[in-house]
Amino acid sequence: MQQLHTPHVVVVMGVAGTGKTTIGPLLAARLGVPYAEGDDFHPPANIAKMTAGTPLTDEDRWPWLDAIGGWAHGRAGLGGVVSSSALKRSYRDRLRAAAPSVVFVHLTGSRELIQDRMSHRQGHFMPTALLDSQFATLQPLEPDEAGVAVDVAGTPEEITERAAAALKDLPEPTR
């Protein structure tokens, strides 16, 4: 598999269970750029709420999004991949305010497939019970947003290849 190099800073987004934490590092390796796990930017209070099955509020998310945006800003022109659910347009706008040239890879799939995958993963703080709230909150990418939608059916390697191929069709970021 040939490694690509990209100046894009890519936000791998989607509801819980779509594979952001799996696809993000694979995509970063494929693109030859660093990866940052979006969950690592959450303050402890957010993790406690999610572990308890309580959905986060927008107020809970702003500091988290600002931290991810700061990382993305620091990678501008250098490239990078970071995971973030980025479910709402307002969240993606917040990320773009910090890092205007970010692009999004929206991992998509059926609720049934995603729930099945969530039920088999271990050691993650997001319970399957919050999946409905994730889908209710999700606002897919709009035509004016730089990014691509990638179906999560198949192996992680297949998904990563689809994402890398789709990103090649995006224009180079402006500096």
FIBA-586657 format. One record per atom (N, C-alpha, C): residue number from 1; residue in one letter; x, y, z. Coordinates in Angstrom, 2 decimals, padded with zeros to 5 digits. Layout:
% residues N
 resi resn      xx      yy      zz
  NUM    A       X       Y       Z
...
//
This chain:
% residues 175
 resi resn      xx      yy      zz
    1    M  000.85 -001.18  000.00
    1    M  000.00  000.00  000.00
    1    M  000.89  001.24  000.00
    2    Q  000.77  002.05 -001.01
    2    Q  001.58  003.27 -001.13
    2    Q  001.09  004.32 -000.13
    3    Q  002.04  004.92  000.56
    3    Q  001.70  005.99  001.50
    3    Q  001.54  007.29  000.73
    4    L  000.46  007.99  001.02
    4    L  000.22  009.30  000.44
    4    L  000.67  010.35  001.44
    5    H  000.99  011.53  000.97
    5    H  001.29  012.64  001.87
    5    H  000.28  013.74  001.57
    6    T -000.28  014.31  002.60
    6    T -001.31  015.32  002.42
    6    T -001.08  016.48  003.37
    7    P -001.33  017.69  002.90
    7    P -001.30  018.83  003.81
    7    P -002.64  019.03  004.53
    8    H -003.64  018.20  004.18
    8    H -004.95  018.31  004.82
    8    H -004.86  017.95  006.30
    9    V -005.64  018.66  007.10
    9    V -005.92  018.21  008.45
    9    V -007.33  017.62  008.37
   10    V -007.40  016.33  008.64
   10    V -008.63  015.58  008.45
   10    V -009.27  015.29  009.80
   11    V -010.57  015.59  009.92
   11    V -011.33  015.22  011.10
   11    V -012.18  014.03  010.70
   12    V -011.91  012.88  011.33
   12    V -012.71  011.68  011.09
   12    V -013.89  011.77  012.04
   13    M -015.09  011.88  011.47
   13    M -016.29  012.16  012.27
   13    M -017.34  011.07  012.09
   14    G -018.32  011.08  012.97
   14    G -019.45  010.17  012.88
   14    G -019.95  009.81  014.27
   15    V -021.07  009.12  014.28
   15    V -021.63  008.70  015.57
   15    V -020.72  007.68  016.23
   16    A -020.92  007.46  017.52
   16    A -020.16  006.46  018.25
   16    A -020.32  005.11  017.55
   17    G -019.24  004.36  017.49
   17    G -019.29  003.02  016.93
   17    G -019.03  002.92  015.45
   18    T -018.80  004.05  014.77
   18    T -018.53  004.00  013.33
   18    T -017.09  003.62  013.04
   19    G -016.23  003.67  014.03
   19    G -014.85  003.26  013.83
   19    G -013.86  004.40  013.75
   20    K -014.20  005.55  014.32
   20    K -013.29  006.70  014.25
   20    K -011.92  006.36  014.84
   21    T -011.91  005.65  015.97
   21    T -010.67  005.32  016.65
   21    T -009.88  004.24  015.92
   22    T -010.56  003.46  015.11
   22    T -009.88  002.44  014.29
   22    T -009.40  003.04  012.97
   23    I -010.29  003.75  012.29
   23    I -009.97  004.29  010.97
   23    I -009.02  005.47  011.06
   24    G -009.15  006.30  012.08
   24    G -008.29  007.48  012.21
   24    G -006.80  007.15  012.13
   25    P -006.29  006.25  012.98
   25    P -004.86  005.93  012.91
   25    P -004.46  005.27  011.58
   26    L -005.34  004.42  011.05
   26    L -005.04  003.79  009.76
   26    L -004.95  004.82  008.65
   27    L -005.89  005.77  008.67
   27    L -005.88  006.83  007.66
   27    L -004.64  007.72  007.81
   28    A -004.30  008.05  009.05
   28    A -003.10  008.87  009.29
   28    A -001.86  008.16  008.76
   29    A -001.74  006.87  009.02
   29    A -000.60  006.10  008.51
   29    A -000.60  006.09  006.99
   30    R -001.77  005.91  006.41
   30    R -001.89  005.89  004.94
   30    R -001.50  007.24  004.34
   31    L -001.82  008.32  005.03
   31    L -001.53  009.67  004.54
   31    L -000.15  010.16  004.95
   32    G  000.50  009.45  005.86
   32    G  001.83  009.86  006.31
   32    G  001.83  011.07  007.21
   33    V  000.80  011.17  008.07
   33    V  000.67  012.31  008.98
   33    V  000.36  011.81  010.39
   34    P  000.54  012.66  011.41
   34    P  000.23  012.24  012.78
   34    P -001.27  012.08  013.02
   35    Y -001.58  011.27  014.02
   35    Y -002.97  011.05  014.44
   35    Y -003.13  011.52  015.88
   36    A -004.29  012.13  016.17
   36    A -004.65  012.50  017.54
   36    A -006.03  011.91  017.83
   37    E -006.15  011.23  018.94
   37    E -007.42  010.63  019.37
   37    E -008.28  011.71  020.00
   38    G -009.42  011.99  019.39
   38    G -010.31  013.04  019.87
   38    G -010.78  012.84  021.30
   39    D -010.99  011.58  021.70
   39    D -011.45  011.32  023.06
   39    D -010.44  011.81  024.10
   40    D -009.16  011.86  023.72
   40    D -008.14  012.31  024.66
   40    D -008.26  013.80  024.98
   41    F -009.01  014.54  024.20
   41    F -009.20  015.97  024.42
   41    F -010.37  016.26  025.37
   42    H -011.16  015.23  025.71
   42    H -012.29  015.42  026.63
   42    H -011.80  015.68  028.04
   43    P -012.39  016.65  028.72
   43    P -012.08  016.80  030.15
   43    P -012.69  015.63  030.93
   44    P -012.16  015.33  032.09
   44    P -012.66  014.20  032.89
   44    P -014.17  014.27  033.17
   45    A -014.71  015.47  033.33
   45    A -016.16  015.59  033.61
   45    A -016.99  015.07  032.45
   46    N -016.53  015.30  031.22
   46    N -017.26  014.78  030.06
   46    N -017.24  013.26  030.04
   47    I -016.09  012.68  030.29
   47    I -015.97  011.22  030.29
   47    I -016.86  010.63  031.37
   48    A -016.90  011.27  032.54
   48    A -017.75  010.78  033.62
   48    A -019.22  010.81  033.21
   49    K -019.64  011.88  032.56
   49    K -021.04  011.97  032.12
   49    K -021.37  010.88  031.12
   50    M -020.50  010.70  030.12
   50    M -020.77  009.70  029.09
   50    M -020.74  008.28  029.67
   51    T -019.80  008.02  030.59
   51    T -019.72  006.71  031.22
   51    T -021.01  006.41  031.98
   52    A -021.61  007.45  032.56
   52    A -022.87  007.29  033.30
   52    A -024.08  007.20  032.37
   53    G -023.85  007.33  031.05
   53    G -024.96  007.24  030.10
   53    G -025.66  008.56  029.88
   54    T -025.05  009.67  030.29
   54    T -025.65  010.99  030.15
   54    T -025.07  011.68  028.92
   55    P -025.91  012.05  027.94
   55    P -025.39  012.75  026.77
   55    P -024.78  014.09  027.16
   56    L -023.75  014.49  026.44
   56    L -023.13  015.78  026.67
   56    L -024.00  016.89  026.12
   57    T -023.94  018.05  026.75
   57    T -024.61  019.25  026.25
   57    T -023.63  020.00  025.35
   58    D -024.14  020.96  024.61
   58    D -023.25  021.79  023.80
   58    D -022.22  022.49  024.69
   59    E -022.63  022.94  025.85
   59    E -021.71  023.62  026.76
   59    E -020.59  022.69  027.19
   60    D -020.90  021.39  027.36
   60    D -019.87  020.41  027.69
   60    D -018.87  020.26  026.53
   61    R -019.37  020.37  025.32
   61    R -018.56  020.08  024.13
   61    R -017.65  021.25  023.71
   62    W -018.01  022.49  024.02
   62    W -017.21  023.62  023.51
   62    W -015.74  023.53  023.88
   63    P -015.37  023.30  025.15
   63    P -013.93  023.21  025.48
   63    P -013.24  022.04  024.76
   64    W -013.96  020.94  024.60
   64    W -013.42  019.78  023.89
   64    W -013.16  020.12  022.43
   65    L -014.14  020.74  021.78
   65    L -013.98  021.14  020.38
   65    L -012.87  022.18  020.22
   66    D -012.78  023.09  021.18
   66    D -011.72  024.11  021.11
   66    D -010.33  023.46  021.22
   67    A -010.22  022.43  022.05
   67    A -008.93  021.74  022.19
   67    A -008.58  021.00  020.90
   68    I -009.56  020.35  020.28
   68    I -009.32  019.67  019.00
   68    I -008.98  020.70  017.93
   69    G -009.72  021.81  017.91
   69    G -009.45  022.87  016.95
   69    G -008.05  023.44  017.11
   70    G -007.59  023.56  018.34
   70    G -006.24  024.04  018.58
   70    G -005.19  023.09  018.02
   71    W -005.41  021.79  018.21
   71    W -004.49  020.80  017.64
   71    W -004.50  020.90  016.11
   72    A -005.70  020.97  015.52
   72    A -005.82  021.05  014.06
   72    A -005.16  022.32  013.53
   73    H -005.33  023.43  014.23
   73    H -004.69  024.69  013.82
   73    H -003.16  024.55  013.78
   74    G -002.63  023.88  014.79
   74    G -001.19  023.67  014.86
   74    G -000.66  022.78  013.75
   75    R -001.53  021.99  013.13
   75    R -001.13  021.08  012.05
   75    R -001.41  021.68  010.67
   76    A -001.96  022.88  010.61
   76    A -002.31  023.50  009.32
   76    A -001.09  023.55  008.42
   77    G -001.27  023.10  007.18
   77    G -000.20  023.06  006.20
   77    G  000.73  021.88  006.33
   78    L  000.64  021.18  007.46
   78    L  001.49  020.01  007.71
   78    L  000.73  018.71  007.55
   79    G -000.57  018.77  007.79
   79    G -001.41  017.58  007.71
   79    G -001.53  016.89  009.06
   80    G -002.60  016.17  009.20
   80    G -002.86  015.42  010.42
   80    G -004.25  014.83  010.35
   81    V -004.50  013.88  011.22
   81    V -005.81  013.27  011.33
   81    V -006.19  013.27  012.80
   82    V -007.42  013.69  013.08
   82    V -007.94  013.69  014.44
   82    V -009.37  013.16  014.39
   83    S -009.76  012.44  015.41
   83    S -011.14  011.95  015.48
   83    S -011.97  012.89  016.34
   84    S -013.22  013.05  015.93
   84    S -014.19  013.85  016.68
   84    S -015.56  013.50  016.14
   85    S -016.51  013.28  017.00
   85    S -017.85  012.96  016.50
   85    S -018.35  014.06  015.58
   86    A -018.12  015.33  015.92
   86    A -018.50  016.48  015.08
   86    A -019.90  016.31  014.49
   87    L -020.84  015.92  015.34
   87    L -022.17  015.53  014.86
   87    L -023.00  016.68  014.31
   88    K -022.82  017.89  014.87
   88    K -023.63  019.03  014.44
   88    K -022.82  019.98  013.57
   89    R -023.52  020.66  012.70
   89    R -022.88  021.69  011.87
   89    R -022.19  022.72  012.76
   90    S -022.83  023.10  013.85
   90    S -022.23  024.11  014.74
   90    S -020.91  023.62  015.33
   91    Y -020.77  022.31  015.57
   91    Y -019.52  021.77  016.09
   91    Y -018.43  021.85  015.01
   92    R -018.81  021.51  013.79
   92    R -017.85  021.58  012.68
   92    R -017.48  023.03  012.40
   93    D -018.44  023.94  012.52
   93    D -018.14  025.37  012.36
   93    D -017.13  025.82  013.41
   94    R -017.29  025.32  014.62
   94    R -016.36  025.68  015.71
   94    R -014.96  025.18  015.39
   95    L -014.86  023.96  014.87
   95    L -013.56  023.42  014.48
   95    L -012.96  024.24  013.34
   96    R -013.78  024.61  012.36
   96    R -013.30  025.42  011.22
   96    R -012.91  026.83  011.66
   97    A -013.55  027.35  012.71
   97    A -013.16  028.68  013.22
   97    A -011.72  028.64  013.72
   98    A -011.32  027.53  014.33
   98    A -009.95  027.40  014.83
   98    A -008.98  026.99  013.73
   99    A -009.45  026.15  012.80
   99    A -008.60  025.60  011.74
   99    A -009.39  025.63  010.44
  100    P -009.40  026.76  009.73
  100    P -010.28  026.94  008.58
  100    P -010.14  025.93  007.46
  101    S -008.99  025.30  007.32
  101    S -008.82  024.39  006.19
  101    S -009.07  022.92  006.53
  102    V -009.63  022.62  007.72
  102    V -009.90  021.21  008.02
  102    V -010.90  020.64  007.02
  103    V -010.77  019.34  006.78
  103    V -011.72  018.60  005.96
  103    V -012.24  017.44  006.81
  104    F -013.41  016.98  006.46
  104    F -014.07  015.94  007.26
  104    F -014.22  014.65  006.48
  105    V -013.97  013.54  007.14
  105    V -014.32  012.22  006.63
  105    V -015.44  011.74  007.54
  106    H -016.67  011.75  007.00
  106    H -017.84  011.33  007.77
  106    H -018.04  009.84  007.58
  107    L -017.79  009.07  008.63
  107    L -018.00  007.63  008.59
  107    L -019.49  007.37  008.79
  108    T -020.10  006.70  007.81
  108    T -021.54  006.48  007.83
  108    T -021.84  004.99  007.80
  109    G -023.00  004.63  008.33
  109    G -023.44  003.24  008.30
  109    G -024.80  003.10  008.92
  110    S -025.39  001.95  008.75
  110    S -026.71  001.71  009.30
  110    S -026.64  001.62  010.82
  111    R -027.75  001.98  011.46
  111    R -027.81  001.90  012.92
  111    R -027.55  000.48  013.39
  112    E -028.09 -000.49  012.66
  112    E -027.95 -001.90  013.04
  112    E -026.47 -002.33  013.03
  113    L -025.76 -001.97  011.97
  113    L -024.34 -002.33  011.87
  113    L -023.54 -001.68  012.99
  114    I -023.80 -000.41  013.22
  114    I -023.04  000.33  014.24
  114    I -023.35 -000.20  015.64
  115    Q -024.61 -000.48  015.92
  115    Q -024.96 -001.04  017.23
  115    Q -024.29 -002.39  017.44
  116    D -024.25 -003.21  016.39
  116    D -023.61 -004.51  016.49
  116    D -022.12 -004.34  016.81
  117    R -021.47 -003.42  016.14
  117    R -020.04 -003.19  016.40
  117    R -019.82 -002.67  017.81
  118    M -020.70 -001.77  018.26
  118    M -020.55 -001.23  019.61
  118    M -020.72 -002.31  020.67
  119    S -021.61 -003.25  020.42
  119    S -021.87 -004.30  021.42
  119    S -020.69 -005.25  021.57
  120    H -019.77 -005.25  020.60
  120    H -018.62 -006.15  020.65
  120    H -017.32 -005.48  021.10
  121    R -017.33 -004.18  021.27
  121    R -016.08 -003.54  021.67
  121    R -015.98 -003.50  023.19
  122    Q -014.74 -003.49  023.65
  122    Q -014.49 -003.52  025.09
  122    Q -013.64 -002.34  025.49
  123    G -013.83 -001.88  026.72
  123    G -012.98 -000.84  027.27
  123    G -013.27  000.56  026.77
  124    H -014.47  000.79  026.23
  124    H -014.80  002.14  025.75
  124    H -015.88  002.71  026.65
  125    F -015.80  004.02  026.92
  125    F -016.72  004.63  027.88
  125    F -018.10  004.92  027.32
  126    M -018.28  004.89  025.99
  126    M -019.57  005.25  025.38
  126    M -020.48  004.02  025.33
  127    P -021.55  004.00  026.14
  127    P -022.44  002.84  026.12
  127    P -023.35  002.85  024.89
  128    T -023.78  001.67  024.48
  128    T -024.68  001.53  023.33
  128    T -025.97  002.32  023.54
  129    A -026.37  002.50  024.81
  129    A -027.61  003.22  025.11
  129    A -027.60  004.65  024.57
  130    L -026.44  005.24  024.36
  130    L -026.37  006.61  023.87
  130    L -026.41  006.70  022.34
  131    L -026.48  005.55  021.66
  131    L -026.46  005.57  020.20
  131    L -027.65  006.32  019.62
  132    D -028.84  006.13  020.20
  132    D -030.02  006.84  019.69
  132    D -029.83  008.35  019.77
  133    S -029.26  008.84  020.87
  133    S -029.05  010.29  020.99
  133    S -028.02  010.77  019.98
  134    Q -027.06  009.93  019.67
  134    Q -026.05  010.29  018.66
  134    Q -026.71  010.44  017.29
  135    F -027.54  009.48  016.90
  135    F -028.21  009.56  015.60
  135    F -029.20  010.73  015.57
  136    A -029.85  011.01  016.70
  136    A -030.80  012.13  016.74
  136    A -030.07  013.47  016.58
  137    T -028.85  013.55  017.07
  137    T -028.06  014.77  017.01
  137    T -027.38  014.95  015.64
  138    L -027.06  013.86  014.97
  138    L -026.27  013.91  013.73
  138    L -026.87  014.81  012.66
  139    Q -026.07  015.73  012.19
  139    Q -026.38  016.55  011.01
  139    Q -025.29  016.24  009.99
  140    P -025.63  015.47  008.94
  140    P -024.60  015.09  007.96
  140    P -023.95  016.31  007.33
  141    L -022.79  016.09  006.74
  141    L -022.08  017.16  006.04
  141    L -023.00  017.80  005.01
  142    E -022.92  019.11  004.90
  142    E -023.70  019.85  003.92
  142    E -022.82  020.12  002.69
  143    P -023.45  020.42  001.55
  143    P -022.67  020.60  000.32
  143    P -021.56  021.65  000.40
  144    D -021.72  022.66  001.26
  144    D -020.70  023.70  001.36
  144    D -019.58  023.37  002.34
  145    E -019.61  022.17  002.93
  145    E -018.59  021.75  003.88
  145    E -017.57  020.86  003.17
  146    A -016.29  021.17  003.36
  146    A -015.23  020.36  002.74
  146    A -015.17  019.01  003.44
  147    G -015.45  017.97  002.67
  147    G -015.39  016.65  003.26
  147    G -016.03  015.61  002.38
  148    V -015.97  014.38  002.85
  148    V -016.50  013.23  002.13
  148    V -017.20  012.30  003.11
  149    A -018.19  011.59  002.61
  149    A -018.86  010.55  003.40
  149    A -018.31  009.20  002.95
  150    V -018.00  008.34  003.91
  150    V -017.43  007.03  003.63
  150    V -018.22  005.99  004.40
  151    D -018.74  005.00  003.68
  151    D -019.52  003.93  004.31
  151    D -018.59  003.03  005.12
  152    V -019.06  002.59  006.28
  152    V -018.23  001.77  007.16
  152    V -018.43  000.27  006.99
  153    A -019.13 -000.13  005.94
  153    A -019.22 -001.56  005.65
  153    A -017.86 -002.05  005.17
  154    G -017.50 -003.24  005.59
  154    G -016.22 -003.82  005.16
  154    G -015.19 -003.79  006.26
  155    T -013.97 -004.15  005.87
  155    T -012.87 -004.20  006.83
  155    T -012.32 -002.79  007.08
  156    P -011.61 -002.62  008.18
  156    P -010.98 -001.32  008.41
  156    P -010.07 -000.89  007.25
  157    E -009.36 -001.84  006.68
  157    E -008.46 -001.51  005.56
  157    E -009.26 -001.03  004.35
  158    E -010.40 -001.67  004.05
  158    E -011.24 -001.25  002.93
  158    E -011.81  000.15  003.16
  159    I -012.25  000.40  004.37
  159    I -012.81  001.71  004.72
  159    I -011.73  002.78  004.58
  160    T -010.53  002.48  005.08
  160    T -009.41  003.42  005.00
  160    T -009.07  003.73  003.55
  161    E -009.04  002.73  002.70
  161    E -008.73  002.95  001.28
  161    E -009.80  003.82  000.62
  162    R -011.07  003.58  000.95
  162    R -012.14  004.43  000.39
  162    R -011.97  005.87  000.84
  163    A -011.63  006.05  002.12
  163    A -011.44  007.41  002.64
  163    A -010.26  008.10  001.96
  164    A -009.13  007.40  001.83
  164    A -007.94  008.00  001.20
  164    A -008.24  008.36 -000.25
  165    A -008.93  007.47 -000.96
  165    A -009.27  007.74 -002.36
  165    A -010.19  008.96 -002.47
  166    A -011.16  009.06 -001.58
  166    A -012.09  010.20 -001.62
  166    A -011.38  011.50 -001.30
  167    L -010.43  011.47 -000.37
  167    L -009.70  012.68  000.00
  167    L -008.84  013.19 -001.15
  168    K -008.34  012.29 -002.00
  168    K -007.50  012.72 -003.13
  168    K -008.28  013.63 -004.08
  169    D -009.61  013.52 -004.08
  169    D -010.43  014.34 -004.97
  169    D -010.73  015.72 -004.41
  170    L -010.38  015.97 -003.16
  170    L -010.62  017.29 -002.57
  170    L -009.51  018.25 -002.98
  171    P -009.85  019.53 -003.14
  171    P -008.80  020.50 -003.48
  171    P -007.81  020.66 -002.34
  172    E -006.61  021.07 -002.69
  172    E -005.57  021.34 -001.68
  172    E -006.07  022.45 -000.75
  173    P -005.72  022.38  000.52
  173    P -006.15  023.44  001.45
  173    P -005.46  024.76  001.11
  174    T -006.18  025.84  001.38
  174    T -005.59  027.17  001.19
  174    T -004.74  027.50  002.41
  175    R -003.71  028.20  002.19
  175    R -002.81  028.53  003.30
  175    R -002.99  029.96  003.72
//
